[in-house]
């Protein structure tokens, strides 16, 4: 089922209204959809490198707007919508403990999920459920998603198709190591 969904999403990259489809995928991916917008962004940028920055901007704006929907699901509809989405992803068991610690590290959670392969939708829903300040959530989402989408766009714009394999297979790991090192550095500074 996921393979068919992936193939359909890839076919949208060639559609004349690909930017609209990218916006739609980025929007719903931030709250419920399992396929990240990168699968549309990559072929779109490879096909039209001169539009790389516009493509990244559309993904950014739509993703943050979708993140606000995820936040609203967590804040207002967690029991009826948010909890089943998280349960379907296998994330429901650790909710009570996660809720108590989440807002202490909320900035880092949103930043980490926004730039790494961790499902961003989990963090958007949890941000609303735990009552993270909406301004903090939006600002961090903008930062995280801009880092992710504009870095991908920049790499594809500069290096083209040869960088595609790296982006699809290793960029998530690079982002994860970067966020972990950044977080570790701040914890080390705080300890001294």
N, C-alpha and C positions, 0 to 999 in steps of 0.2 A: 504494500500500500504506500509506504513512504517513497519507494523508488518511482512509482507512477506519479506521485505528487511532485517529486523532484524533477522528473522529466517534463511534466507540464509547466512547472515554474521556469525551467530552462527555455522552453519554447516561447515563453512570453518575452524573453530578451530580444527576439527578432520582430516582435509586434510593432506596428507603427505607433502605438500608444504605450511603448515600453516604459517611459517615464511615469505614466499614470499607474501602470502595473507595479513598477518598483515602489512607488509611494504606497500603494495598497498593501503590498507584501510587507514592506517595512513597518507599516502601521499595525497590521494584525500580528506580525511576528513579535511585537513588543508586549502583547497581552495573551495571545492564544495559539498562534500559528507555529508549527514546528520547524519550518524551513527558513533559515536566515536570509536577509536580502542580498547578501554577498553573492548568492548563486545567480542573481539577476545582474548585479553590479558588474561582476567580472566580465561576462561576455559583452555587456553593453559598452564598457570602457574599452575593451579590446577592439570592438567594432568601430567605435568612434572616440578615439583618445582626446580629440579636441573638446569633448563634452564631459571629460572626467570630473571636473569640479562641480558642474551642474548636477551630474548624476549623484555625486557624494552629498551635495546639499539637499537634494530631494530625499535621499535615504535618511539623512540626519533629521530634517524637519518632520518627516512622516514617522520616523522611529520614536522621536521624543513625544510627538502627539499621541502615538499609540501607547507609549509608556505612561502618559497621563491617564489613558483609558485603563491600563492595568492597575495603576494607583487607585483609580475610582472603584474598580472591581474589588480590590482588597479592602478599601475603606467602607464601601457601602454594600457590597454583594459577596463578601468572602464566603459566607456559609452556603449560598446557593450557586455561585459561579466559581469563585476563586479556589475554594477548597477542592472541588472536583477536578479542576485543571491541574492543581498541584499534586493531587492524589494520582491522577493519570500519569504524571511524570515521576511517580515514586518518591515525592518529597513531603508527603503528609505526616509521616511519623515523627519527625523532629521539629514540628511546628512550635510546640510550647517552649522548648528550650531556645529555639531560634528567636522567638518573639522577645524573650527577656534580654538577649544580647544584641539584637539587631540594631537598635537605634544608637547604641554605643559606638558601633562601627558602620553605621549606615552610609556615610560618605564613601567608605572603602568598598562596601558591598555593592553599591550602585556603580562605582567606578570599575571595580573588578568585573562585574557582570556585563557592563557596557562595552568593554574592550576584549574580553576573553571569550572562549567558547561556552562558558557557563550560560545557561538559558536566562537571558535578560528578563523574560516574562516572569520568572520566579521572583526576581528582585522587585519588579514593578508592583506586582500583587502584594508582596510582603511589605513594601514601603507604605502602601496604603493601609494594610491591615495593622501594622504596628504604630501607625500615626506619625511616621517621619514627617518633619516639616516639608510642606509641598515645595517651597522655594528651594530648599536644599536638594530635594529630589530632582527638580527640573534643572537646576544649575549643574549638578553632577552628571545628570543624563546628557546634557548638551556637551559637556567636556568629554565624557567617555565615548559617546557615539561619534563626535567629531574626530577624536583621535583615531578611532577604528576606521570609519568610512573614508576620511581624507588621507590616511596613511595608505590604505588599499588603493585609492584612486591615484595617489602620487606615485606609488610603486608601479602600477600598471601604465600610467602616463609616461613615466621615465623609461621603464624597461620592457614594456609590452608583454607579449606572450611568454617569453622565457621565465618571467617571474610568477606566472600563474600557478605553477606547481608548488612553489614555495608558499604562496598565499593560501592556497587550498589545503595544504598539508601541514605547514609549520608555523604560520603566522599566529594562530591561536596559542601555541606553545610559547612563542616569543612574547606575546602580550601577557600571558600568565606569569612568566618568569619576571617580566618588567614590573608588574603590579606587586608581586610577592617581594621583590627586592625593594621597591619603593615603600611598601608597608613595613617591611623589616627595618629599613633605614629610619623611618619615623619612630618605630617602637624603640630602636636602639638610642636615638636621640632623647626620647622621653625618659628612658631609664637613667640617663646621665644627668 
